[in-house]
Amino acid sequence: MQHFVLEQALNFLIQNGSVDIKPLESKVIRFSLIDSFLEVNFVCTNNRIFVTSDTNTPSDVAIKLKPNVFFALFKGEDLTDLLRQDKIQIHGDVKTAQLLVDLLTEADIDLEEMLSQYTGDIVAHEIGKKAEKFKKIAKDSSNPIEALKNGLSNLLISPKVSKRYANKNQ
Amino acid sequence: MLVMILETTQPSKLMKNTTHFGFKEVATDDKQSLVRGVFDSVASKYDLMNDVLSFGAHRLWKRYTIASSNVKTGDKVLDIAGGTGDLAIEFRKKVGESGQVILSDINAAMLGEGRKNLINKGVFGVDYVQLNAQYLPFEDNTFDCISIAFGLRNVTDKDQALSEMQRILKPGGCLLILEFSTTDSEFLKKFYDFYSFNIMPKLGGIVADDEESYQYLAESIRKHPDQETLKDMVLEAGFGFCEYHNLSGGIVALHKGIKT
């Protein structure tokens, strides 16, 4: 599910011209979170990004980091600072890694807008709020990715109808 | 535009003399006409039967397929075995006026139903081509996305069809295969087997007056490669990446291949 959401967010930004991935054309970037299940490839091709989990294929650059650093990146923390503090490992082209980090940072800003394309504004707003909550849970938790995964699962398994949506139909 | 192109090139390799048609072993040359017979028979009730048999779930599976496609404005999309055009309608919305969507099917009756369906829904600007997935009549590197939903299992030589799809996709193009697959859940498997072989053909008899075709449907699903096998086939066809996502516990899987 994380792959799907991430892929949708990034491609939405590309389509709307918010980000330009031409510099990343034909690059495969492996992104992995240490001590967690998340290891993905960002395949940048044909002016779009595919997020895949098949990590047997060669990549141009590999980025390894801890989950809490992952969220720091989403909040726009400087990559150079994180590198200096040994919080992130990069094997390969650092410039390519920086470009990807820039994309991820922008994806966070427009999360709510992105979701509204698929779910409608009201539901997107609710999910956007939930996402912020998940991030807080993840930040406070000793196992942030698991907490995030559980939160997302709860939302999908037992979605609640927004009160505003209910009122709108009356 | 309606174009009829069934075979434009010769097979790249010799096929075996026999193949499966459901649980039956038939001459390879006969399978295409047997499948055609099935779809000629069910074409007019196809949408209704999909809703009845899947309890409407096929609409969710297709919606997920569309969302996974990453198709955008200006893209060229080919929908193979597109039947009544569910995917083509959504692709048309995504590609806009500057894009192109081709709805194709080997079966003229199904393609006719698709065309009628799209016109009834006010969807214009879609091209219609009657074709065989094993011999795709397009230039190399033409499409940004190719989809085939619930069609691959009816193709006689799947490897050749996948190679053809790989050939006509642009680098970075995406292949989406939505197809019945294999569930790991023992409970679901038992329920699904009972439903497929006891309920589904009966419903086919009652609603579409064609029990036999729906018996074939159940059998053809069991003969279709499982998730991992199909993934290997996609990679073998030359795709750089292939992943699959199980839907409804693996009853259906969406394979996504990327040409690199």
Interface residues (C-beta under 8 A of the other chain):
Chain A: F4 E7 Q8 N11 I14 Q15 S26 N41 V43 T45 N46 N47 R48 I49 F50 T52 S53 D54 T57 Y118
Chain B: A67 S68 N70 K72 T73 D144 K170 P171 G172 G173 C174 G240 F241 C242 E243 H245 K256 I258 T260
